[in-house]
Amino acid sequence: MALTKQFVKSKSLYKVTFTVPAEAAAETKKVSLLGEFNGWNPEEAIALKKQKDGSFKGSLELAAGEYQFRYLLDNEKWENDWEADKYVPAGVDAAENSVVVL
């Protein structure tokens, strides 16, 4: 998993690209991105697009701040980003959420 960040001056926003590598998504057909930016609402989840190399990618534009998020694989398995800026307790089953800091 990886995060890349790029500041877009014209919009005063950050373009954040979320990537789930092929080895983390083996056998996975669908990867959704959920977090504070979409209210953790599965109906508003961002679907990451499968790439030719088997990875999944998607981008969002976000204002400066900190956002908790996780990946949902095939609507059943939660995954954190391996390269998140930090991790915080999710309060559910001793799980943690990934955090991107902009």
C-alpha positions as CSV (number, residue, x, y, z in Angstrom):
1,M,0.0,0.0,0.0
2,A,1.3,3.5,-0.7
3,L,0.3,7.1,-0.6
4,T,1.5,9.8,-2.8
5,K,0.7,13.5,-2.2
6,Q,0.9,16.4,-4.5
7,F,-0.1,20.0,-3.6
8,V,-2.3,21.6,-6.3
9,K,-1.7,25.4,-5.9
10,S,-4.5,26.5,-8.2
11,K,-7.0,24.7,-5.9
12,S,-5.2,24.9,-2.6
13,L,-5.8,21.2,-2.2
14,Y,-3.7,18.0,-2.1
15,K,-4.1,15.3,-4.7
16,V,-3.6,12.1,-2.8
17,T,-3.2,8.8,-4.7
18,F,-4.0,5.7,-2.8
19,T,-2.4,2.4,-4.0
20,V,-3.0,-1.2,-3.0
21,P,-0.2,-3.3,-4.5
22,A,-0.8,-6.5,-6.3
23,E,0.7,-8.7,-3.6
24,A,-1.8,-7.2,-1.1
25,A,-4.7,-7.6,-3.4
26,A,-4.1,-11.1,-4.7
27,E,-7.4,-12.8,-5.6
28,T,-9.2,-9.5,-4.8
29,K,-11.8,-8.3,-7.3
30,K,-12.8,-5.0,-5.6
31,V,-11.1,-2.5,-3.4
32,S,-13.0,0.4,-1.8
33,L,-11.5,3.4,0.0
34,L,-13.5,4.5,3.1
35,G,-12.6,7.2,5.6
36,E,-13.5,10.4,7.3
37,F,-13.6,12.1,3.9
38,N,-16.7,10.1,2.9
39,G,-18.2,9.5,6.4
40,W,-17.1,5.9,6.4
41,N,-20.3,5.4,4.2
42,P,-20.0,2.2,2.0
43,E,-22.4,3.8,-0.5
44,E,-19.9,6.7,-0.9
45,A,-16.8,4.6,-0.9
46,I,-14.2,5.4,-3.6
47,A,-13.7,2.4,-5.8
48,L,-10.0,2.0,-6.7
49,K,-9.3,0.9,-10.3
50,K,-7.5,-2.3,-11.0
51,Q,-4.2,-1.7,-12.9
52,K,-2.5,-3.9,-15.4
53,D,0.0,-5.0,-12.8
54,G,-2.7,-6.2,-10.5
55,S,-2.6,-3.2,-8.1
56,F,-5.5,-0.9,-7.4
57,K,-5.3,2.9,-7.5
58,G,-7.5,5.9,-6.9
59,S,-7.0,9.6,-6.2
60,L,-8.8,12.2,-4.1
61,E,-8.4,15.9,-3.6
62,L,-8.4,16.8,0.1
63,A,-7.8,20.0,2.0
64,A,-4.9,20.2,4.5
65,G,-5.5,18.2,7.6
66,E,-5.5,14.6,8.9
67,Y,-7.9,11.9,7.6
68,Q,-8.4,8.4,9.0
69,F,-9.1,5.8,6.3
70,R,-8.9,2.1,5.5
71,Y,-9.3,-0.1,2.5
72,L,-12.1,-2.6,2.2
73,L,-11.3,-5.6,0.0
74,D,-14.2,-7.5,-1.6
75,N,-16.6,-5.9,0.9
76,E,-15.3,-8.2,3.7
77,K,-11.6,-7.7,4.6
78,W,-10.3,-4.4,6.1
79,E,-6.7,-3.4,5.3
80,N,-4.6,-0.5,6.5
81,D,-2.1,1.3,4.3
82,W,1.4,-0.1,4.9
83,E,2.9,3.4,4.3
84,A,0.4,5.6,6.2
85,D,1.7,8.6,8.0
86,K,0.5,7.2,11.3
87,Y,-2.1,4.8,12.8
88,V,-4.7,5.5,15.4
89,P,-7.0,3.1,17.4
90,A,-10.2,2.5,15.5
91,G,-12.1,1.5,18.7
92,V,-13.4,-1.6,17.0
93,D,-11.9,-5.1,17.7
94,A,-8.6,-3.4,18.7
95,A,-8.1,-2.5,15.1
96,E,-6.3,0.6,13.9
97,N,-7.1,3.1,11.2
98,S,-4.5,4.5,8.8
99,V,-4.0,8.3,8.8
100,V,-2.9,10.5,5.9
101,V,-1.5,13.9,7.1
102,L,-1.6,16.8,4.6
